[in-house]
Amino acid sequence: MCGIVAYIGEKQAYPILLEGLKRLEYRGYDSAGISVINSSLQTVKKKGKVSELESVAILSDLHGNIGIGHTRWATHGKPDDLNAHPHLSGDGSLSLVHNGIIENYATIKQALIDRGHTFKSETDTEVLIHLIEEYKKTDALSLEHALTKALTKVVGAYAIVVIDKNNPNELIAARKSSPLVLGIGDNEFFIASDASPIIQYTKKVVYLNDEEIVIAKNDGTFTIKNIHNEIQEPDIKELDLKIDQLEKGGYDHFMLKEIFEQPTTIAESMRGRLNANEGWVSLGGFDQFQNRIHHAKRIIFVACGTSWHSALIAEYLIEDLARIPVEVEYASEFRYRNPILSEDDLVIAISQSGETADTLAALEIAKERGALLYGIVNVVGSSIARITDCGSYIHAGPEIGVASTKAFTSQLVVLILMALKLGNKRGTISDAKFRELLYGLESVPAKVQEILAQSDKIKYIAQEIKDRQNALYLGRGINFPVALEGALKLKEISYIHAEGYPAAEMKHGPIALIDENMPVFVIATNASAHEKIASNIQEVKARKGLVIAIVSEGDTTISKIADYTFEIPYIEEQLTPLLSVIPLQLLSYYISVMRGCNVDQPRNLAKSVTVE
Ligand code: M6R
């Protein structure tokens, strides 16, 4: 969603801000803007891509050593030049960028209108900068104190940065429920909504906590305070991120790069966490709270989108291998439905970004009610990683494509390890099964590589499907969530309407859709339900549907009835989602490219959904 970048120091701000906005493009946005201070405050804003902003910025004088930049994903007001950030105070002296939503903006706006303020945009953000201006003038406060006062009056989420043309020596930023990182350079500071615009300048960062305010000055000093004006000790961290992880590295798109990275990222997620020969699994996050985790009466997963699909797979695994009851919740529903929770519950949040607003809110409710919170997160230092009592990073590296691919398989690795560790500790799986699955896991990177080597076959199938308007995805058991994931991948990047179903549910409605125009993708790798899946395929064929089946190598039954089959290497059934999802990811990618869609930044979507 929206992205923020800000700079103060000895360098020219504009090129840093522009480059930073390009790094933030992956988050999803529909307009962009920049303010810098030189002899006055210069602001340019433009609907559309950063490149469009660049082409108008060239006409302005944007030199100066302090500035703020923003990519906006519209919430209040359409995407246009006026609603784009930065927003200015009524007298034009203050400029503000904002991520999040000010929920009580309408009431504040009316009060400000009554006091003579006029507004140019439809946004909640413009209300906030006018409120700061109002306190600055009527209460004769410094910018810092006016901003602090304004933040105590607003309800909602914010990450903001403000500059004042009358004081080009400092920039002020604050956050609540929306991420913000301070980068510390030599006599210079960077502020951004994630580390991607900062990494090429410095590795020293501070992740701001909720209701913290940072004042960064061009004399090389900075101060962090809380909203009660108390100085906070900064927790300076070293970024473990390399610039080439943020580049396409020769691939046409980030999504393709991320699909092809999976042999490596899956291996990274396992590194140091298992040894099949010695028969052990180690998950650091477990150790601290192992008693509570092993004796949890119930596990509740909260997540959204692809991460929710991972949780559904974990439900099969944990119930099967560790015999602990599992519930899987959409975080957005869980947070509003007065859930019954106790100290005996383990609540596990799964999130690539670690910033998904609904997942964070669900955790806050679970925390209030005494449950133990575990985070399975990709982005190091993210809000979910910090709010949870314990957890495991998935170590997939930065995922830039909006469609989640490598994060999904790395989440599965951690979840499989978790199920195995619990099952082993609780004595609910045999030692032989435990080791068999560990050996199976160790074989996954090479098997994913084998699948990727056959990408031309997938390209061929994509060619056959690319002009269809609808698609069905069917799977059974542990591969039912893979069907959901395949459908989500297709619809989000190619805009083909797609639905995932448990194969047996087809007869309860979706079968009515099947005719010669309906492609049906069937994940047919489950040995335990092979005959039943073959029957489902017969039912589709009897109605002239086009069947594309993902099968295990050597399957001769299904290849006789399906129109197209794609073989994946043999693996234990519990581990099949790690392989069966790969051809579906590739297929969505190729179809999207063939349809001329924007693969990495699909319309209307944001990488990290930081508002509810
Ligand atoms: O960062 P998170 O894992 O919490 O994000 C959850 C969803 O927004 C995300 O998985 C989304 O569905 C992806 N676009 C799917 O590809």
Residues whose N, C-alpha, C, O or C-beta is under 5 A from the ligand:
A	BS01	M6R	C304 G305 T306 S307 I350 S351 Q352 S353 G354 T356 V402 A403 S404 K607 V609
